[in-house]
Amino acid sequence: MKHKVKDMSLAEKGKLQIAWAESRMPVLMKIREEFKKKKPFKDLTIGVALHVTKETAVLVKTLKAGGATVALAAANPLSTQDDVAAALVEEGINVFAWAGESSEEYYWCMNQVLDFEPNITLDDGADLVNTIHTKHPELIKKVFGGQEETTTGVIRLRAMAKDGALKYPMFAINDTPTKGMFDNIYGTGQSTIDGILRATSIMIAGKTFVVCGYGRCGYGLSNRARGMGANVIVTEVEPVKALQAVMDGFRVMPLKEAVKLGDIFITITGDRDVIRKEHMELMKDGAIIGNTGHFNVEINLQDLESLSEKKREIRRHVEEHTLKNGKKIYLLGKGRIINLVAAEGHPSDVMDMSFADHALCCEYLVKNHEKLKPDVYNVPKEIDDRVAQLKLESMEIEIDNLTEKQKKYLTDWKEGT
Ligand SMILES: NC(=O)c1ccc[n+]([C@@H]2O[C@H](COP(=O)([O-])OP(=O)(O)OC[C@H]3O[C@@H](n4cnc5c(N)ncnc54)[C@H](O)[C@@H]3O)[C@@H](O)[C@H]2O)c1
């Protein structure tokens, strides 16, 4: 076993965190019991680059229970929970992750995972896949396939597939209903508010809260912010999404207008340079800006630096920038994914489904990889349906079943009025 984590004395605390997550993740725990018996990953290695949280711990322990050797690095330099990382080392996982990695250290950790020559790769943001394809193509022949957790990663993979650059099959976990309809909407909505509150401890009620991007995450965040009493403004670039936000009852306007009104600005677009110099210059004194999109490119940090006369860390995860125009702007979490930097990421309850999809897709890949060409695939519907059914069962919720007559009616084109 190999590892590099911050502090092994945190392991006991981390184990309790993982036990708490396990108590909230019944679907994944049920899959773990099956894997323990079936050992689908016997003699196989799974390379993982996910946020090292207590929920990821439940997933990697499940893969290990299925017989895999697991090597784990972080999907973001700031998102690792050091106690969880230490606990996982004691659980027999090869962990290379700590909170506050430099860019070089981040890629060093990723390369340690690749030294294990994985048969399956799990990614959140496609950095592992990218590193294999660009720096270690010799490893590709051993890889059955992989899985991608987030929107930004899937966008990168589809671009690779379009260019003919993707050399092994990848499942777009992000796009499957049991992930995207819950994790992106309710997970990001709640945990982003959690991150803002833990970083700032501000009152949300009565504030003007600007959400940049009204995709699944933006929809979730806007609704949660409204639920906390904020006056929400949405900015968008897609007419349909903008219209949806209007019909959902939000004010929609260009960011250049919103900056004059907003108290809190959160980017959640997967795009770059959403908040730029021209916007920062017009912001109110005391404006708070943060990002909950995957990469730290949504707020142009160079622009903020160039406008700032001085800066200081006024509290953990809050950087006070005093601009040359005398106004102050507060940057959260250095512009990195705030729900993971300042809080703990999504609640375990919702990661239960996202990571159950991962676990079952790993098993699917082992069984079916020879039939799959290099491309980006949707999660098979039977996996998605199974995860939803198991989640409902864990909540003791029953639903109706179609009668034979209904099944026929719903598939028959001949029946009219
Ligand atoms: N914080 C988290 O834990 C978490 C969880 C899931 C996804 N993500 C990340 O969040 C980002 C968004 O994910 P999603 O699933 O909502 O994607 P999405 O594609 O559903 O939505 C993104 C929206 O942003 C809009 N947009 C793009 N450029 C814009 C701009 N300049 N100004 C305003 N709007 C703009 C798009 O039109 C789109 O409607 C991705 O980077 C994704 O990887 C983060």
The ligand as a Tripos MOL2 file, in Angstrom:
@<TRIPOS>MOLECULE
LIG
   44    48     1     0     0
SMALL
NO_CHARGES

@<TRIPOS>ATOM
      1 N1        -20.5890   22.5030   -7.0360 N.am      1 LIG1
      2 C1        -20.8560   21.2450   -7.3210 C.2       1 LIG1
      3 O1        -20.7960   20.3730   -6.4530 O.2       1 LIG1
      4 C2        -21.2550   20.8680   -8.6950 C.ar      1 LIG1
      5 C3        -22.1460   19.7990   -8.8970 C.ar      1 LIG1
      6 C4        -22.5300   19.4850  -10.1990 C.ar      1 LIG1
      7 C5        -22.0140   20.2220  -11.2680 C.ar      1 LIG1
      8 N2        -21.1080   21.2140  -11.0230 N.ar      1 LIG1
      9 C6        -20.5170   22.0280  -12.0810 C.3       1 LIG1
     10 O2        -21.3670   23.1640  -12.2560 O.3       1 LIG1
     11 C7        -21.2910   23.6500  -13.5890 C.3       1 LIG1
     12 C8        -22.6950   23.7320  -14.1680 C.3       1 LIG1
     13 O3        -23.2880   22.4400  -14.2010 O.3       1 LIG1
     14 P1        -24.7950   22.2190  -14.7090 P.3       1 LIG1
     15 O4        -25.0430   20.7710  -14.6040 O.co2     1 LIG1
     16 O5        -25.7200   23.1820  -14.0870 O.co2     1 LIG1
     17 O6        -24.5830   22.6140  -16.2650 O.3       1 LIG1
     18 P2        -25.6830   23.0760  -17.3200 P.3       1 LIG1
     19 O7        -25.0530   22.9070  -18.6560 O.co2     1 LIG1
     20 O8        -26.9930   22.4110  -17.0210 O.co2     1 LIG1
     21 O9        -25.8620   24.6420  -17.0080 O.3       1 LIG1
     22 C9        -24.9160   25.6280  -17.2440 C.3       1 LIG1
     23 C10       -25.6900   26.9040  -17.6220 C.3       1 LIG1
     24 O10       -24.7950   28.0080  -17.6590 O.3       1 LIG1
     25 C11       -25.1660   28.8480  -18.7360 C.3       1 LIG1
     26 N3        -24.0390   29.7090  -19.1130 N.ar      1 LIG1
     27 C12       -22.9300   29.4070  -19.8360 C.ar      1 LIG1
     28 N4        -22.1380   30.5000  -19.9620 N.ar      1 LIG1
     29 C13       -22.7540   31.5020  -19.2820 C.ar      1 LIG1
     30 C14       -22.4310   32.8590  -19.0120 C.ar      1 LIG1
     31 N5        -21.3090   33.4130  -19.4980 N.pl3     1 LIG1
     32 N6        -23.3040   33.6000  -18.2770 N.ar      1 LIG1
     33 C15       -24.4520   33.0620  -17.7870 C.ar      1 LIG1
     34 N7        -24.8080   31.7820  -17.9980 N.ar      1 LIG1
     35 C16       -23.9600   31.0090  -18.7340 C.ar      1 LIG1
     36 C17       -25.5690   27.8590  -19.8330 C.3       1 LIG1
     37 O11       -26.3800   28.4920  -20.8170 O.3       1 LIG1
     38 C18       -26.3170   26.8010  -19.0290 C.3       1 LIG1
     39 O12       -27.7090   27.0760  -18.9460 O.3       1 LIG1
     40 C19       -20.3420   22.6840  -14.3080 C.3       1 LIG1
     41 O13       -19.0370   23.1940  -14.2350 O.3       1 LIG1
     42 C20       -20.4450   21.4360  -13.4710 C.3       1 LIG1
     43 O14       -19.3350   20.5890  -13.6680 O.3       1 LIG1
     44 C21       -20.7440   21.5670   -9.7670 C.ar      1 LIG1
@<TRIPOS>BOND
     1     1     2 1
     2     2     3 2
     3     2     4 1
     4     4     5 ar
     5     4    44 ar
     6     5     6 ar
     7     6     7 ar
     8     7     8 ar
     9     8     9 1
    10     8    44 ar
    11     9    10 1
    12     9    42 1
    13    10    11 1
    14    11    12 1
    15    11    40 1
    16    12    13 1
    17    13    14 1
    18    14    15 2
    19    14    16 1
    20    14    17 1
    21    17    18 1
    22    18    19 2
    23    18    20 1
    24    18    21 1
    25    21    22 1
    26    22    23 1
    27    23    24 1
    28    23    38 1
    29    24    25 1
    30    25    26 1
    31    25    36 1
    32    26    27 ar
    33    26    35 ar
    34    27    28 ar
    35    28    29 ar
    36    29    30 ar
    37    29    35 ar
    38    30    31 1
    39    30    32 ar
    40    32    33 ar
    41    33    34 ar
    42    34    35 ar
    43    36    37 1
    44    36    38 1
    45    38    39 1
    46    40    41 1
    47    40    42 1
    48    42    43 1
@<TRIPOS>SUBSTRUCTURE
     1 LIG1         1 GROUP 0 **** ****
